[in-house]
Each structure stands twice: as structure tokens, then as C-alpha cells.
Amino acid sequence: MQQTDRLKQMSNRELLELYQEEKTIEIRQELTMRYLYLVKAIAAQMYSAFAGKIQMEEIINEGVIAVMRGIDRYDISRHNKFETYIAMRLRGMIIDMIYKNRYLPREFKKKGMAVENARNELAASLGRTPSDEEVAQHIHIDVGKLRKIQDKMNLMNVLSLDMVTEESESGWSVQLASQDTSKQPEEHYLDGEASRVLAQAVEKLEKKEKTVISLYYVENLNMREIAAVMNVSQSRISQLHSAAIRKLKTYMEEYYNT
């Protein structure tokens, strides 16, 4: 009982440091419970992407396992804040579950590009952001189908720097995709240098794009919530997000390929 009380009085950082020294089940359980809120928050953020395909309870159960694995593999001396470290892995876990359930067929990318191209073409010709109805009419589909594609586009953008999360014998690795596989920075994404470069890339975004990136990845708001905060349509948020991601991806690829 005294041990339990002592652990509860410690900060998350102190517990993470202690766990790396002692590796006890009690410390890991306490940390896991403290980060359960993050599992639920990210599952809720991505709910529109997996709703009807995977049960929320299943997502949360797998998320708890991912948190425990993350606690085991987290290195305070090498990695960013644990919240950032584990949030990335939770998103990757959900993406992986959705792919395994065949919710995102390979041909979806082509549909997503068609929607994005239609938005860009209409924006150029109209001089304003097109409505969902205008985009749907432009590519000859109904609005309901357009919005389903849009939801999946939002999901695709969750790991939008072409991050691929996978579990190997050495633990979780995060990759920024490169045309040259010899230059994929598996071991560098979470280190200080890459964080600095990504921060520089974010600073180069337009103001609204930076706001969307911050609200989505830092505040864990979903697209609908961000739309409400910024007082624009959800489709406009999706467009801003996609534009920001393209710029960040290009910046990072140029950095790692030089």
C-alpha cells in the first residue's frame, strides 16, 4: 500500500525515470493508467475514420497494449516528450488496425486525389473555396459519397508525413518515407535534429495551416472541432491540413535527401 501511495504522488516524468531503473510491473501499471486518457482522446479524434468498422472498445484495448509497449521502449535520453512519442504510435496502431480490416482499399488513394484536384480546380476558377456540393457535382458523385472519401482522406493524413509505424525485433520504428530506402531516417525522426527541422518546416507554413497542424497534432482536436474553432467548414479544414502536410513532407524529404 505504501508503495502504491508513493507512486501515485510522483509525477509522470519521475515515474518514467524510475521505471527505466527498476522496470517493475507496478510502475508500468501506474503509468499506463495515467496515459489511458490519451488512448481515448486519439481514438475519439479518429472515430469518424473507423466508425462502423472497428469497435471503440477494441481500439482502446489495443491502445492500452501500445502504451505498455511504449513505456518499455521509451528512452528519456533520446526521445521527445512521452506524450508526443506515444501519441504517434497510437495513431499508427489505429491506422494499422484499419488497414488490416481492409477499410482503406488500395484504389482509395486515386479517389482521394480526384477530390483534392477537383477542389483545387474549382478554387482557382471560382476564386473561393468550393462547397462540398460543388466538388461532388464536379466529379459526378453524390455529396454523401464525397464526405465518406473526405473522412478517409483525413485518416490518411494522420500519418501524413508518410510515417510508417511498425513493430520489429528492435521495437517500434518511425520512418519518413524517401525514394531512396538507404536514406530513410528510422533512427532519427524522434531525435533533436529532426524535431528542429520539422519545427522549421512548420514555421514556414501559412498562419491558418500552422493553426490546423497545432490543433490537430498538439491539441488532439478532430477536424469537426477544428472547423468549429476556426469558424470554417470541415472541408476547408481538410484542405488546409492536406496543403500543410504536402509542404511539410516536401521540406522533410528535401532535407533527408541532401
Summary of the structure (lengths in Angstrom):
residues: 258
radius of gyration: 19.8
end to end distance: 55.9
largest distance: 69.2
contacts: 756
relative contact order: 0.10
helix: 70%
strand: 5%
